[in-house]
Amino acid sequence: MAYEFTVPNMACSACSDTITKAIHAIDAGATVQTDVKTKQVNVDTEAAEADIRKAIADAGYTVA
């Protein structure tokens, strides 16, 4: 499944790396694309949307 999330407090490449690692922790095969300027995180994964949202939140970021 492909999901698109808005992460308002993703501010830099380190944030992007942290979010990507958090998603890969629950689905190592996930494709994650982040755009710091637009605050968008696009994920192609086998994991459930709720699990991806939780992983991003647990990493310390807000999912709008």
Predicted model as a PDB file, atoms N, CA, C, CB and O in Angstrom, pLDDT in the B-factor column:
MODEL        1                                                                  
ATOM      1  N   MET A   1       0.831  -1.177   0.000  1.00 94.00           N  
ATOM      2  CA  MET A   1       0.000   0.000   0.000  1.00 94.00           C  
ATOM      3  C   MET A   1       0.876   1.241   0.000  1.00 94.00           C  
ATOM      4  CB  MET A   1      -0.946  -0.003   1.202  1.00 94.00           C  
ATOM      5  O   MET A   1       1.964   1.257   0.576  1.00 94.00           O  
ATOM      6  N   ALA A   2       0.386   2.264  -0.648  1.00 97.00           N  
ATOM      7  CA  ALA A   2       1.103   3.538  -0.668  1.00 97.00           C  
ATOM      8  C   ALA A   2       0.350   4.538   0.204  1.00 97.00           C  
ATOM      9  CB  ALA A   2       1.257   4.077  -2.127  1.00 97.00           C  
ATOM     10  O   ALA A   2      -0.869   4.682   0.110  1.00 97.00           O  
ATOM     11  N   TYR A   3       1.095   5.209   1.038  1.00 98.00           N  
ATOM     12  CA  TYR A   3       0.516   6.199   1.942  1.00 98.00           C  
ATOM     13  C   TYR A   3       1.280   7.502   1.812  1.00 98.00           C  
ATOM     14  CB  TYR A   3       0.536   5.697   3.407  1.00 98.00           C  
ATOM     15  O   TYR A   3       2.464   7.512   1.476  1.00 98.00           O  
ATOM     16  N   GLU A   4       0.591   8.598   2.080  1.00 98.00           N  
ATOM     17  CA  GLU A   4       1.228   9.909   2.105  1.00 98.00           C  
ATOM     18  C   GLU A   4       0.859  10.574   3.422  1.00 98.00           C  
ATOM     19  CB  GLU A   4       0.793  10.789   0.878  1.00 98.00           C  
ATOM     20  O   GLU A   4      -0.315  10.676   3.777  1.00 98.00           O  
ATOM     21  N   PHE A   5       1.874  11.020   4.134  1.00 98.00           N  
ATOM     22  CA  PHE A   5       1.665  11.666   5.426  1.00 98.00           C  
ATOM     23  C   PHE A   5       2.264  13.060   5.394  1.00 98.00           C  
ATOM     24  CB  PHE A   5       2.283  10.830   6.573  1.00 98.00           C  
ATOM     25  O   PHE A   5       3.242  13.317   4.692  1.00 98.00           O  
ATOM     26  N   THR A   6       1.668  13.946   6.158  1.00 98.00           N  
ATOM     27  CA  THR A   6       2.247  15.261   6.385  1.00 98.00           C  
ATOM     28  C   THR A   6       2.822  15.263   7.794  1.00 98.00           C  
ATOM     29  CB  THR A   6       1.184  16.407   6.193  1.00 98.00           C  
ATOM     30  O   THR A   6       2.131  14.952   8.765  1.00 98.00           O  
ATOM     31  N   VAL A   7       4.106  15.620   7.887  1.00 98.00           N  
ATOM     32  CA  VAL A   7       4.804  15.642   9.170  1.00 98.00           C  
ATOM     33  C   VAL A   7       5.314  17.068   9.391  1.00 98.00           C  
ATOM     34  CB  VAL A   7       5.989  14.592   9.206  1.00 98.00           C  
ATOM     35  O   VAL A   7       6.424  17.407   8.981  1.00 98.00           O  
ATOM     36  N   PRO A   8       4.494  17.902  10.042  1.00 97.00           N  
ATOM     37  CA  PRO A   8       4.809  19.334  10.156  1.00 97.00           C  
ATOM     38  C   PRO A   8       6.126  19.639  10.855  1.00 97.00           C  
ATOM     39  CB  PRO A   8       3.712  20.022  10.886  1.00 97.00           C  
ATOM     40  O   PRO A   8       6.768  20.644  10.547  1.00 97.00           O  
ATOM     41  N   ASN A   9       6.536  18.797  11.783  1.00 97.00           N  
ATOM     42  CA  ASN A   9       7.768  19.102  12.512  1.00 97.00           C  
ATOM     43  C   ASN A   9       9.002  18.385  11.957  1.00 97.00           C  
ATOM     44  CB  ASN A   9       7.595  18.742  13.960  1.00 97.00           C  
ATOM     45  O   ASN A   9      10.017  18.285  12.646  1.00 97.00           O  
ATOM     46  N   MET A  10       8.926  17.890  10.732  1.00 97.00           N  
ATOM     47  CA  MET A  10      10.102  17.355  10.050  1.00 97.00           C  
ATOM     48  C   MET A  10      10.846  18.560   9.457  1.00 97.00           C  
ATOM     49  CB  MET A  10       9.705  16.288   8.924  1.00 97.00           C  
ATOM     50  O   MET A  10      10.381  19.178   8.499  1.00 97.00           O  
ATOM     51  N   ALA A  11      12.001  18.882  10.040  1.00 96.00           N  
ATOM     52  CA  ALA A  11      12.656  20.147   9.706  1.00 96.00           C  
ATOM     53  C   ALA A  11      13.989  20.024   8.984  1.00 96.00           C  
ATOM     54  CB  ALA A  11      12.864  20.917  10.935  1.00 96.00           C  
ATOM     55  O   ALA A  11      14.482  21.011   8.437  1.00 96.00           O  
ATOM     56  N   CYS A  12      14.581  18.835   8.970  1.00 96.00           N  
ATOM     57  CA  CYS A  12      15.924  18.724   8.388  1.00 96.00           C  
ATOM     58  C   CYS A  12      16.171  17.297   7.912  1.00 96.00           C  
ATOM     59  CB  CYS A  12      17.006  19.145   9.416  1.00 96.00           C  
ATOM     60  O   CYS A  12      15.330  16.413   8.077  1.00 96.00           O  
ATOM     61  N   SER A  13      17.337  17.096   7.323  1.00 96.00           N  
ATOM     62  CA  SER A  13      17.657  15.767   6.809  1.00 96.00           C  
ATOM     63  C   SER A  13      17.811  14.745   7.933  1.00 96.00           C  
ATOM     64  CB  SER A  13      18.933  15.820   5.980  1.00 96.00           C  
ATOM     65  O   SER A  13      17.544  13.561   7.730  1.00 96.00           O  
ATOM     66  N   ALA A  14      18.235  15.186   9.111  1.00 97.00           N  
ATOM     67  CA  ALA A  14      18.340  14.262  10.249  1.00 97.00           C  
ATOM     68  C   ALA A  14      16.947  13.767  10.652  1.00 97.00           C  
ATOM     69  CB  ALA A  14      19.043  14.954  11.459  1.00 97.00           C  
ATOM     70  O   ALA A  14      16.768  12.597  10.989  1.00 97.00           O  
ATOM     71  N   CYS A  15      15.973  14.665  10.613  1.00 97.00           N  
ATOM     72  CA  CYS A  15      14.582  14.273  10.890  1.00 97.00           C  
ATOM     73  C   CYS A  15      14.131  13.236   9.863  1.00 97.00           C  
ATOM     74  CB  CYS A  15      13.634  15.517  10.866  1.00 97.00           C  
ATOM     75  O   CYS A  15      13.529  12.219  10.207  1.00 97.00           O  
ATOM     76  N   SER A  16      14.431  13.511   8.619  1.00 97.00           N  
ATOM     77  CA  SER A  16      14.067  12.602   7.537  1.00 97.00           C  
ATOM     78  C   SER A  16      14.688  11.226   7.757  1.00 97.00           C  
ATOM     79  CB  SER A  16      14.507  13.175   6.183  1.00 97.00           C  
ATOM     80  O   SER A  16      14.024  10.205   7.577  1.00 97.00           O  
ATOM     81  N   ASP A  17      15.954  11.200   8.142  1.00 98.00           N  
ATOM     82  CA  ASP A  17      16.642   9.927   8.392  1.00 98.00           C  
ATOM     83  C   ASP A  17      16.005   9.178   9.559  1.00 98.00           C  
ATOM     84  CB  ASP A  17      18.135  10.170   8.676  1.00 98.00           C  
ATOM     85  O   ASP A  17      15.841   7.959   9.503  1.00 98.00           O  
ATOM     86  N   THR A  18      15.647   9.905  10.612  1.00 98.00           N  
ATOM     87  CA  THR A  18      15.033   9.281  11.788  1.00 98.00           C  
ATOM     88  C   THR A  18      13.690   8.663  11.425  1.00 98.00           C  
ATOM     89  CB  THR A  18      14.856  10.311  12.920  1.00 98.00           C  
ATOM     90  O   THR A  18      13.385   7.543  11.835  1.00 98.00           O  
ATOM     91  N   ILE A  19      12.899   9.383  10.666  1.00 98.00           N  
ATOM     92  CA  ILE A  19      11.591   8.875  10.248  1.00 98.00           C  
ATOM     93  C   ILE A  19      11.751   7.654   9.352  1.00 98.00           C  
ATOM     94  CB  ILE A  19      10.793   9.969   9.517  1.00 98.00           C  
ATOM     95  O   ILE A  19      11.038   6.663   9.508  1.00 98.00           O  
ATOM     96  N   THR A  20      12.679   7.729   8.425  1.00 98.00           N  
ATOM     97  CA  THR A  20      12.915   6.600   7.527  1.00 98.00           C  
ATOM     98  C   THR A  20      13.340   5.364   8.313  1.00 98.00           C  
ATOM     99  CB  THR A  20      13.984   6.957   6.481  1.00 98.00           C  
ATOM    100  O   THR A  20      12.850   4.266   8.048  1.00 98.00           O  
ATOM    101  N   LYS A  21      14.236   5.528   9.268  1.00 98.00           N  
ATOM    102  CA  LYS A  21      14.681   4.392  10.084  1.00 98.00           C  
ATOM    103  C   LYS A  21      13.533   3.819  10.909  1.00 98.00           C  
ATOM    104  CB  LYS A  21      15.828   4.818  11.012  1.00 98.00           C  
ATOM    105  O   LYS A  21      13.427   2.601  11.055  1.00 98.00           O  
ATOM    106  N   ALA A  22      12.677   4.678  11.446  1.00 98.00           N  
ATOM    107  CA  ALA A  22      11.543   4.219  12.245  1.00 98.00           C  
ATOM    108  C   ALA A  22      10.592   3.373  11.393  1.00 98.00           C  
ATOM    109  CB  ALA A  22      10.792   5.422  12.853  1.00 98.00           C  
ATOM    110  O   ALA A  22      10.071   2.358  11.856  1.00 98.00           O  
ATOM    111  N   ILE A  23      10.374   3.794  10.161  1.00 98.00           N  
ATOM    112  CA  ILE A  23       9.494   3.030   9.268  1.00 98.00           C  
ATOM    113  C   ILE A  23      10.152   1.717   8.870  1.00 98.00           C  
ATOM    114  CB  ILE A  23       9.145   3.852   8.010  1.00 98.00           C  
ATOM    115  O   ILE A  23       9.494   0.678   8.826  1.00 98.00           O  
ATOM    116  N   HIS A  24      11.434   1.762   8.584  1.00 98.00           N  
ATOM    117  CA  HIS A  24      12.142   0.533   8.214  1.00 98.00           C  
ATOM    118  C   HIS A  24      12.215  -0.460   9.371  1.00 98.00           C  
ATOM    119  CB  HIS A  24      13.546   0.865   7.735  1.00 98.00           C  
ATOM    120  O   HIS A  24      12.378  -1.659   9.142  1.00 98.00           O  
ATOM    121  N   ALA A  25      12.098   0.015  10.600  1.00 98.00           N  
ATOM    122  CA  ALA A  25      12.112  -0.875  11.761  1.00 98.00           C  
ATOM    123  C   ALA A  25      10.883  -1.786  11.779  1.00 98.00           C  
ATOM    124  CB  ALA A  25      12.178  -0.056  13.057  1.00 98.00           C  
ATOM    125  O   ALA A  25      10.935  -2.895  12.311  1.00 98.00           O  
ATOM    126  N   ILE A  26       9.779  -1.315  11.197  1.00 96.00           N  
ATOM    127  CA  ILE A  26       8.584  -2.165  11.171  1.00 96.00           C  
ATOM    128  C   ILE A  26       8.381  -2.833   9.809  1.00 96.00           C  
ATOM    129  CB  ILE A  26       7.349  -1.342  11.530  1.00 96.00           C  
ATOM    130  O   ILE A  26       7.663  -3.827   9.711  1.00 96.00           O  
ATOM    131  N   ASP A  27       9.006  -2.296   8.759  1.00 97.00           N  
ATOM    132  CA  ASP A  27       8.964  -2.927   7.433  1.00 97.00           C  
ATOM    133  C   ASP A  27      10.263  -2.584   6.709  1.00 97.00           C  
ATOM    134  CB  ASP A  27       7.706  -2.449   6.602  1.00 97.00           C  
ATOM    135  O   ASP A  27      10.396  -1.526   6.095  1.00 97.00           O  
ATOM    136  N   ALA A  28      11.210  -3.506   6.799  1.00 97.00           N  
ATOM    137  CA  ALA A  28      12.526  -3.263   6.211  1.00 97.00           C  
ATOM    138  C   ALA A  28      12.466  -3.093   4.697  1.00 97.00           C  
ATOM    139  CB  ALA A  28      13.462  -4.399   6.557  1.00 97.00           C  
ATOM    140  O   ALA A  28      13.366  -2.501   4.101  1.00 97.00           O  
ATOM    141  N   GLY A  29      11.420  -3.603   4.081  1.00 97.00           N  
ATOM    142  CA  GLY A  29      11.301  -3.515   2.629  1.00 97.00           C  
ATOM    143  C   GLY A  29      10.526  -2.292   2.154  1.00 97.00           C  
ATOM    144  O   GLY A  29      10.305  -2.129   0.954  1.00 97.00           O  
ATOM    145  N   ALA A  30      10.122  -1.453   3.059  1.00 98.00           N  
ATOM    146  CA  ALA A  30       9.338  -0.275   2.692  1.00 98.00           C  
ATOM    147  C   ALA A  30      10.172   0.707   1.878  1.00 98.00           C  
ATOM    148  CB  ALA A  30       8.792   0.414   3.945  1.00 98.00           C  
ATOM    149  O   ALA A  30      11.373   0.861   2.100  1.00 98.00           O  
ATOM    150  N   THR A  31       9.515   1.361   0.939  1.00 98.00           N  
ATOM    151  CA  THR A  31      10.138   2.456   0.200  1.00 98.00           C  
ATOM    152  C   THR A  31       9.648   3.750   0.828  1.00 98.00           C  
ATOM    153  CB  THR A  31       9.798   2.396  -1.341  1.00 98.00           C  
ATOM    154  O   THR A  31       8.445   4.001   0.906  1.00 98.00           O  
ATOM    155  N   VAL A  32      10.596   4.570   1.276  1.00 98.00           N  
ATOM    156  CA  VAL A  32      10.256   5.802   1.982  1.00 98.00           C  
ATOM    157  C   VAL A  32      10.871   6.978   1.233  1.00 98.00           C  
ATOM    158  CB  VAL A  32      10.751   5.761   3.461  1.00 98.00           C  
ATOM    159  O   VAL A  32      12.071   6.997   0.962  1.00 98.00           O  
ATOM    160  N   GLN A  33      10.031   7.959   0.903  1.00 98.00           N  
ATOM    161  CA  GLN A  33      10.509   9.190   0.284  1.00 98.00           C  
ATOM    162  C   GLN A  33      10.043  10.344   1.147  1.00 98.00           C  
ATOM    163  CB  GLN A  33       9.997   9.337  -1.189  1.00 98.00           C  
ATOM    164  O   GLN A  33       8.863  10.445   1.483  1.00 98.00           O  
ATOM    165  N   THR A  34      10.975  11.213   1.504  1.00 98.00           N  
ATOM    166  CA  THR A  34      10.631  12.363   2.336  1.00 98.00           C  
ATOM    167  C   THR A  34      11.007  13.644   1.608  1.00 98.00           C  
ATOM    168  CB  THR A  34      11.342  12.288   3.713  1.00 98.00           C  
ATOM    169  O   THR A  34      11.953  13.688   0.821  1.00 98.00           O  
ATOM    170  N   ASP A  35      10.236  14.679   1.897  1.00 97.00           N  
ATOM    171  CA  ASP A  35      10.527  16.009   1.354  1.00 97.00           C  
ATOM    172  C   ASP A  35      10.406  17.007   2.502  1.00 97.00           C  
ATOM    173  CB  ASP A  35       9.552  16.383   0.161  1.00 97.00           C  
ATOM    174  O   ASP A  35       9.305  17.335   2.944  1.00 97.00           O  
ATOM    175  N   VAL A  36      11.543  17.476   2.971  1.00 97.00           N  
ATOM    176  CA  VAL A  36      11.569  18.379   4.121  1.00 97.00           C  
ATOM    177  C   VAL A  36      10.842  19.685   3.804  1.00 97.00           C  
ATOM    178  CB  VAL A  36      13.019  18.668   4.545  1.00 97.00           C  
ATOM    179  O   VAL A  36      10.172  20.241   4.674  1.00 97.00           O  
ATOM    180  N   LYS A  37      10.962  20.175   2.590  1.00 97.00           N  
ATOM    181  CA  LYS A  37      10.338  21.451   2.225  1.00 97.00           C  
ATOM    182  C   LYS A  37       8.817  21.392   2.296  1.00 97.00           C  
ATOM    183  CB  LYS A  37      10.766  21.857   0.828  1.00 97.00           C  
ATOM    184  O   LYS A  37       8.179  22.320   2.794  1.00 97.00           O  
ATOM    185  N   THR A  38       8.237  20.304   1.798  1.00 97.00           N  
ATOM    186  CA  THR A  38       6.775  20.185   1.793  1.00 97.00           C  
ATOM    187  C   THR A  38       6.245  19.437   3.012  1.00 97.00           C  
ATOM    188  CB  THR A  38       6.319  19.482   0.531  1.00 97.00           C  
ATOM    189  O   THR A  38       5.035  19.363   3.227  1.00 97.00           O  
ATOM    190  N   LYS A  39       7.171  18.878   3.816  1.00 98.00           N  
ATOM    191  CA  LYS A  39       6.816  18.107   5.028  1.00 98.00           C  
ATOM    192  C   LYS A  39       6.068  16.818   4.692  1.00 98.00           C  
ATOM    193  CB  LYS A  39       5.956  18.965   5.967  1.00 98.00           C  
ATOM    194  O   LYS A  39       5.302  16.309   5.511  1.00 98.00           O  
ATOM    195  N   GLN A  40       6.288  16.295   3.497  1.00 98.00           N  
ATOM    196  CA  GLN A  40       5.592  15.091   3.059  1.00 98.00           C  
ATOM    197  C   GLN A  40       6.467  13.852   3.226  1.00 98.00           C  
ATOM    198  CB  GLN A  40       5.158  15.232   1.604  1.00 98.00           C  
ATOM    199  O   GLN A  40       7.674  13.872   2.986  1.00 98.00           O  
ATOM    200  N   VAL A  41       5.808  12.775   3.647  1.00 98.00           N  
ATOM    201  CA  VAL A  41       6.464  11.470   3.736  1.00 98.00           C  
ATOM    202  C   VAL A  41       5.613  10.501   2.929  1.00 98.00           C  
ATOM    203  CB  VAL A  41       6.634  10.989   5.241  1.00 98.00           C  
ATOM    204  O   VAL A  41       4.448  10.273   3.257  1.00 98.00           O  
ATOM    205  N   ASN A  42       6.184   9.935   1.886  1.00 98.00           N  
ATOM    206  CA  ASN A  42       5.490   8.956   1.057  1.00 98.00           C  
ATOM    207  C   ASN A  42       6.080   7.586   1.351  1.00 98.00           C  
ATOM    208  CB  ASN A  42       5.607   9.306  -0.464  1.00 98.00           C  
ATOM    209  O   ASN A  42       7.296   7.398   1.330  1.00 98.00           O  
ATOM    210  N   VAL A  43       5.199   6.637   1.625  1.00 98.00           N  
ATOM    211  CA  VAL A  43       5.634   5.310   2.030  1.00 98.00           C  
ATOM    212  C   VAL A  43       4.917   4.265   1.194  1.00 98.00           C  
ATOM    213  CB  VAL A  43       5.377   5.078   3.531  1.00 98.00           C  
ATOM    214  O   VAL A  43       3.692   4.284   1.077  1.00 98.00           O  
ATOM    215  N   ASP A  44       5.686   3.355   0.616  1.00 98.00           N  
ATOM    216  CA  ASP A  44       5.120   2.193  -0.065  1.00 98.00           C  
ATOM    217  C   ASP A  44       5.510   0.996   0.787  1.00 98.00           C  
ATOM    218  CB  ASP A  44       5.640   2.054  -1.571  1.00 98.00           C  
ATOM    219  O   ASP A  44       6.689   0.654   0.884  1.00 98.00           O  
ATOM    220  N   THR A  45       4.521   0.360   1.405  1.00 98.00           N  
ATOM    221  CA  THR A  45       4.812  -0.657   2.416  1.00 98.00           C  
ATOM    222  C   THR A  45       3.735  -1.723   2.478  1.00 98.00           C  
ATOM    223  CB  THR A  45       4.968  -0.012   3.776  1.00 98.00           C  
ATOM    224  O   THR A  45       2.627  -1.539   1.974  1.00 98.00           O  
ATOM    225  N   GLU A  46       4.074  -2.839   3.101  1.00 97.00           N  
ATOM    226  CA  GLU A  46       3.107  -3.890   3.385  1.00 97.00           C  
ATOM    227  C   GLU A  46       2.469  -3.680   4.761  1.00 97.00           C  
ATOM    228  CB  GLU A  46       3.781  -5.272   3.312  1.00 97.00           C  
ATOM    229  O   GLU A  46       1.483  -4.333   5.102  1.00 97.00           O  
ATOM    230  N   ALA A  47       3.042  -2.762   5.549  1.00 97.00           N  
ATOM    231  CA  ALA A  47       2.541  -2.504   6.901  1.00 97.00           C  
ATOM    232  C   ALA A  47       1.245  -1.692   6.848  1.00 97.00           C  
ATOM    233  CB  ALA A  47       3.604  -1.760   7.739  1.00 97.00           C  
ATOM    234  O   ALA A  47       0.956  -1.022   5.857  1.00 97.00           O  
ATOM    235  N   ALA A  48       0.481  -1.764   7.920  1.00 97.00           N  
ATOM    236  CA  ALA A  48      -0.766  -1.017   8.034  1.00 97.00           C  
ATOM    237  C   ALA A  48      -0.476   0.471   8.241  1.00 97.00           C  
ATOM    238  CB  ALA A  48      -1.624  -1.568   9.194  1.00 97.00           C  
ATOM    239  O   ALA A  48       0.543   0.850   8.818  1.00 97.00           O  
ATOM    240  N   GLU A  49      -1.399   1.297   7.757  1.00 97.00           N  
ATOM    241  CA  GLU A  49      -1.245   2.738   7.902  1.00 97.00           C  
ATOM    242  C   GLU A  49      -1.089   3.130   9.370  1.00 97.00           C  
ATOM    243  CB  GLU A  49      -2.441   3.463   7.287  1.00 97.00           C  
ATOM    244  O   GLU A  49      -0.259   3.976   9.704  1.00 97.00           O  
ATOM    245  N   ALA A  50      -1.878   2.522  10.239  1.00 97.00           N  
ATOM    246  CA  ALA A  50      -1.817   2.861  11.672  1.00 97.00           C  
ATOM    247  C   ALA A  50      -0.432   2.551  12.243  1.00 97.00           C  
ATOM    248  CB  ALA A  50      -2.904   2.085  12.460  1.00 97.00           C  
ATOM    249  O   ALA A  50       0.069   3.284  13.095  1.00 97.00           O  
ATOM    250  N   ASP A  51       0.181   1.467  11.775  1.00 97.00           N  
ATOM    251  CA  ASP A  51       1.515   1.107  12.269  1.00 97.00           C  
ATOM    252  C   ASP A  51       2.561   2.124  11.806  1.00 97.00           C  
ATOM    253  CB  ASP A  51       1.902  -0.309  11.791  1.00 97.00           C  
ATOM    254  O   ASP A  51       3.484   2.452  12.552  1.00 97.00           O  
ATOM    255  N   ILE A  52       2.416   2.618  10.581  1.00 98.00           N  
ATOM    256  CA  ILE A  52       3.352   3.631  10.071  1.00 98.00           C  
ATOM    257  C   ILE A  52       3.180   4.926  10.851  1.00 98.00           C  
ATOM    258  CB  ILE A  52       3.130   3.881   8.552  1.00 98.00           C  
ATOM    259  O   ILE A  52       4.161   5.555  11.248  1.00 98.00           O  
ATOM    260  N   ARG A  53       1.919   5.325  11.071  1.00 97.00           N  
ATOM    261  CA  ARG A  53       1.666   6.537  11.859  1.00 97.00           C  
ATOM    262  C   ARG A  53       2.269   6.411  13.257  1.00 97.00           C  
ATOM    263  CB  ARG A  53       0.151   6.811  11.959  1.00 97.00           C  
ATOM    264  O   ARG A  53       2.871   7.359  13.762  1.00 97.00           O  
ATOM    265  N   LYS A  54       2.111   5.249  13.878  1.00 97.00           N  
ATOM    266  CA  LYS A  54       2.633   5.035  15.224  1.00 97.00           C  
ATOM    267  C   LYS A  54       4.169   5.093  15.211  1.00 97.00           C  
ATOM    268  CB  LYS A  54       2.143   3.673  15.787  1.00 97.00           C  
ATOM    269  O   LYS A  54       4.772   5.675  16.112  1.00 97.00           O  
ATOM    270  N   ALA A  55       4.790   4.503  14.209  1.00 97.00           N  
ATOM    271  CA  ALA A  55       6.255   4.514  14.126  1.00 97.00           C  
ATOM    272  C   ALA A  55       6.779   5.946  14.019  1.00 97.00           C  
ATOM    273  CB  ALA A  55       6.736   3.679  12.919  1.00 97.00           C  
ATOM    274  O   ALA A  55       7.762   6.304  14.666  1.00 97.00           O  
ATOM    275  N   ILE A  56       6.116   6.757  13.199  1.00 98.00           N  
ATOM    276  CA  ILE A  56       6.533   8.161  13.055  1.00 98.00           C  
ATOM    277  C   ILE A  56       6.317   8.904  14.370  1.00 98.00           C  
ATOM    278  CB  ILE A  56       5.749   8.858  11.905  1.00 98.00           C  
ATOM    279  O   ILE A  56       7.178   9.672  14.798  1.00 98.00           O  
ATOM    280  N   ALA A  57       5.175   8.680  15.008  1.00 97.00           N  
ATOM    281  CA  ALA A  57       4.885   9.342  16.285  1.00 97.00           C  
ATOM    282  C   ALA A  57       5.863   8.897  17.374  1.00 97.00           C  
ATOM    283  CB  ALA A  57       3.439   9.047  16.724  1.00 97.00           C  
ATOM    284  O   ALA A  57       6.348   9.717  18.154  1.00 97.00           O  
ATOM    285  N   ASP A  58       6.146   7.603  17.420  1.00 97.00           N  
ATOM    286  CA  ASP A  58       7.082   7.085  18.429  1.00 97.00           C  
ATOM    287  C   ASP A  58       8.487   7.636  18.229  1.00 97.00           C  
ATOM    288  CB  ASP A  58       7.118   5.557  18.385  1.00 97.00           C  
ATOM    289  O   ASP A  58       9.273   7.704  19.174  1.00 97.00           O  
ATOM    290  N   ALA A  59       8.805   8.031  16.996  1.00 97.00           N  
ATOM    291  CA  ALA A  59      10.118   8.638  16.711  1.00 97.00           C  
ATOM    292  C   ALA A  59      10.159  10.105  17.133  1.00 97.00           C  
ATOM    293  CB  ALA A  59      10.448   8.520  15.214  1.00 97.00           C  
ATOM    294  O   ALA A  59      11.204  10.751  17.061  1.00 97.00           O  
ATOM    295  N   GLY A  60       9.003  10.627  17.577  1.00 97.00           N  
ATOM    296  CA  GLY A  60       8.964  11.991  18.094  1.00 97.00           C  
ATOM    297  C   GLY A  60       8.387  13.025  17.144  1.00 97.00           C  
ATOM    298  O   GLY A  60       8.575  14.227  17.336  1.00 97.00           O  
ATOM    299  N   TYR A  61       7.686  12.559  16.123  1.00 97.00           N  
ATOM    300  CA  TYR A  61       7.152  13.487  15.131  1.00 97.00           C  
ATOM    301  C   TYR A  61       5.633  13.425  15.091  1.00 97.00           C  
ATOM    302  CB  TYR A  61       7.727  13.182  13.749  1.00 97.00           C  
ATOM    303  O   TYR A  61       5.025  12.402  15.407  1.00 97.00           O  
ATOM    304  N   THR A  62       5.047  14.521  14.703  1.00 97.00           N  
ATOM    305  CA  THR A  62       3.603  14.640  14.600  1.00 97.00           C  
ATOM    306  C   THR A  62       3.170  14.281  13.187  1.00 97.00           C  
ATOM    307  CB  THR A  62       3.136  16.064  14.974  1.00 97.00           C  
ATOM    308  O   THR A  62       3.777  14.724  12.213  1.00 97.00           O  
ATOM    309  N   VAL A  63       2.124  13.483  13.081  1.00 97.00           N  
ATOM    310  CA  VAL A  63       1.550  13.158  11.777  1.00 97.00           C  
ATOM    311  C   VAL A  63       0.230  13.903  11.672  1.00 97.00           C  
ATOM    312  CB  VAL A  63       1.350  11.602  11.592  1.00 97.00           C  
ATOM    313  O   VAL A  63      -0.691  13.674  12.455  1.00 97.00           O  
ATOM    314  N   ALA A  64       0.152  14.785  10.708  1.00 92.00           N  
ATOM    315  CA  ALA A  64      -1.069  15.590  10.544  1.00 92.00           C  
ATOM    316  C   ALA A  64      -2.125  14.805   9.795  1.00 92.00           C  
ATOM    317  CB  ALA A  64      -0.766  16.904   9.802  1.00 92.00           C  
ATOM    318  O   ALA A  64      -3.221  15.313   9.560  1.00 92.00           O  
TER     319      ALA A  64                                                      
ENDMDL                                                                          
END                                                                             
